[in-house]
Amino acid sequence: MDIKGKVILVTGGAKRVGRVIAEGLAARGASIAITYRTSDVEAKDALRMLRRHGVEAVAACVDQRKPAQIRAAVRSIEKALGPVDALINSASSFYPVSLEKTTEAVWNDLIETNLAGPFWFAQALGPKMKRRGRGKIINMIDVSVESPWIDYLPYSAAKGGLATLTKGLAKALAPAVQVNGISPGPILFPSGISAAEKKKVLEKTLLKRVGSPEDILRAVVYLLESDFVTGIIMPVDGGRLLA
Ligand SMILES: NC(=O)c1ccc[n+]([C@@H]2O[C@H](COP(=O)([O-])OP(=O)(O)OC[C@H]3O[C@@H](n4cnc5c(N)ncnc54)[C@H](OP(=O)(O)O)[C@@H]3O)[C@@H](O)[C@H]2O)c1
């Protein structure tokens, strides 16, 4: 797929990794829709930056734990930009919680944001892409799927479900739509992580350094441009899985 002139939806595109993906795709000539939940200031700023590339850009406020909000956002994005050619599911909820302290509310937050949300976005867009004869879906997963972190069990389980969903969607939407995942290693740490904790994480990679959102963007561009790749989960992790 040629990125130029396409309409691409990046969830969680107001900041961090999603923002870099959105800007990188706008720089390549795609019209961009981003979703955000609380980062309205950053979303407005992102729109200004995206439009500097001479493309159309819109933002929708969505709590992706609510399927009705997802469907409404997709309708408004399609009305503004036309049919969506590619969906990048990047929005995510990520924080530690022990097995003992996981409440129903925490479990639901992490599963609904990280697994159900991407499913409802894919349901709202995938069948339409299939009917139009082309489309791409990329889900942001996590290396913790291979070796779950005990302080992040609902998150790791949700991302594991998302990996399975990625393969299932690849089958359900073939041959017209290619569906793939990217499993980042350490790219951008959440705020509040100490230098010692960061060092510990980086020691568990072969390359002994943090990656960048641009490393993820490069993988996204590859998966958008390649029409013969579907159902894979691509690690972009500095060798985290081997170390
Ligand atoms: N950063 C890394 O090193 C790393 C490592 C492994 C995997 N990943 C994966 O790569 C993707 C991007 O990473 P990231 O660090 O940029 O993500 P992030 O900062 O954790 O989250 C991206 C956005 O998700 C949105 N979000 C959270 N809960 C939401 C909800 N209920 N409804 C709608 N949006 C919601 C937030 O939007 P608002 O700010 O607007 O509220 C947030 O800005 C994520 O899927 C993440 O799991 C990242």
The ligand as an SDF file (V2000), in Angstrom:
LIG
                    3D

 48 52  0  0  0  0  0  0  0  0999 V2000
    6.3640    2.8820   25.4320 N   0  0  0  0  0  0  0  0  0  0  0  0
    6.9530    1.7010   25.3960 C   0  0  0  0  0  0  0  0  0  0  0  0
    8.1470    1.5650   25.6810 O   0  0  0  0  0  0  0  0  0  0  0  0
    6.1580    0.4750   25.0280 C   0  0  0  0  0  0  0  0  0  0  0  0
    6.6610   -0.7980   25.3170 C   0  0  0  0  0  0  0  0  0  0  0  0
    5.8900   -1.9070   24.9830 C   0  0  0  0  0  0  0  0  0  0  0  0
    4.6630   -1.7610   24.3580 C   0  0  0  0  0  0  0  0  0  0  0  0
    4.2020   -0.5110   24.0780 N   0  0  0  0  0  0  0  0  0  0  0  0
    2.8860   -0.3550   23.4400 C   0  0  0  0  0  0  0  0  0  0  0  0
    3.0030    0.5740   22.3790 O   0  0  0  0  0  0  0  0  0  0  0  0
    1.8420    1.4240   22.3400 C   0  0  0  0  0  0  0  0  0  0  0  0
    2.2440    2.8830   22.4740 C   0  0  0  0  0  0  0  0  0  0  0  0
    2.9840    3.0540   23.6640 O   0  0  0  0  0  0  0  0  0  0  0  0
    2.8950    4.4090   24.5230 P   0  0  0  0  0  0  0  0  0  0  0  0
    3.8750    4.2240   25.6290 O   0  0  0  0  0  0  0  0  0  0  0  0
    2.9990    5.5650   23.6170 O   0  0  0  0  0  0  0  0  0  0  0  0
    1.4010    4.2910   25.0800 O   0  0  0  0  0  0  0  0  0  0  0  0
    0.7920    5.0820   26.3480 P   0  0  0  0  0  0  0  0  0  0  0  0
    1.4880    6.3840   26.4890 O   0  0  0  0  0  0  0  0  0  0  0  0
    0.7910    4.1580   27.5300 O   0  0  0  0  0  0  0  0  0  0  0  0
   -0.7300    5.2630   25.9070 O   0  0  0  0  0  0  0  0  0  0  0  0
   -1.0690    5.9560   24.7310 C   0  0  0  0  0  0  0  0  0  0  0  0
   -2.3770    6.6640   24.9170 C   0  0  0  0  0  0  0  0  0  0  0  0
   -3.4190    5.7340   25.2120 O   0  0  0  0  0  0  0  0  0  0  0  0
   -4.4970    6.5200   25.6380 C   0  0  0  0  0  0  0  0  0  0  0  0
   -5.4690    5.7870   26.4820 N   0  0  0  0  0  0  0  0  0  0  0  0
   -5.2800    5.2280   27.6900 C   0  0  0  0  0  0  0  0  0  0  0  0
   -6.4470    4.7200   28.1510 N   0  0  0  0  0  0  0  0  0  0  0  0
   -7.3890    4.9930   27.1910 C   0  0  0  0  0  0  0  0  0  0  0  0
   -8.7740    4.7400   27.0560 C   0  0  0  0  0  0  0  0  0  0  0  0
   -9.4790    4.0860   28.0220 N   0  0  0  0  0  0  0  0  0  0  0  0
   -9.4160    5.1580   25.9590 N   0  0  0  0  0  0  0  0  0  0  0  0
   -8.7500    5.8140   24.9890 C   0  0  0  0  0  0  0  0  0  0  0  0
   -7.4260    6.0860   25.0280 N   0  0  0  0  0  0  0  0  0  0  0  0
   -6.7670    5.6840   26.1380 C   0  0  0  0  0  0  0  0  0  0  0  0
   -3.9240    7.7070   26.4070 C   0  0  0  0  0  0  0  0  0  0  0  0
   -4.5610    8.8540   25.8740 O   0  0  0  0  0  0  0  0  0  0  0  0
   -4.7330   10.2100   26.6980 P   0  0  0  0  0  0  0  0  0  0  0  0
   -3.3450   10.6480   27.0420 O   0  0  0  0  0  0  0  0  0  0  0  0
   -5.4250   11.1010   25.7310 O   0  0  0  0  0  0  0  0  0  0  0  0
   -5.5710    9.9030   27.9060 O   0  0  0  0  0  0  0  0  0  0  0  0
   -2.4320    7.6360   26.0790 C   0  0  0  0  0  0  0  0  0  0  0  0
   -1.8810    8.8770   25.7200 O   0  0  0  0  0  0  0  0  0  0  0  0
    0.9280    0.9490   23.4730 C   0  0  0  0  0  0  0  0  0  0  0  0
   -0.0390    0.0550   22.9580 O   0  0  0  0  0  0  0  0  0  0  0  0
    1.8750    0.2160   24.4190 C   0  0  0  0  0  0  0  0  0  0  0  0
    1.2430   -0.7970   25.1700 O   0  0  0  0  0  0  0  0  0  0  0  0
    4.9090    0.6110   24.4070 C   0  0  0  0  0  0  0  0  0  0  0  0
  1  2  1  0
  2  3  2  0
  2  4  1  0
  4  5  1  0
  4 48  2  0
  5  6  2  0
  6  7  1  0
  7  8  2  0
  8  9  1  0
  8 48  1  0
  9 10  1  0
  9 46  1  0
 10 11  1  0
 11 12  1  0
 11 44  1  0
 12 13  1  0
 13 14  1  0
 14 15  2  0
 14 16  1  0
 14 17  1  0
 17 18  1  0
 18 19  2  0
 18 20  1  0
 18 21  1  0
 21 22  1  0
 22 23  1  0
 23 24  1  0
 23 42  1  0
 24 25  1  0
 25 26  1  0
 25 36  1  0
 26 27  1  0
 26 35  1  0
 27 28  2  0
 28 29  1  0
 29 30  1  0
 29 35  2  0
 30 31  1  0
 30 32  2  0
 32 33  1  0
 33 34  2  0
 34 35  1  0
 36 37  1  0
 36 42  1  0
 37 38  1  0
 38 39  2  0
 38 40  1  0
 38 41  1  0
 42 43  1  0
 44 45  1  0
 44 46  1  0
 46 47  1  0
M  CHG  2   8   1  16  -1
M  END
$$$$
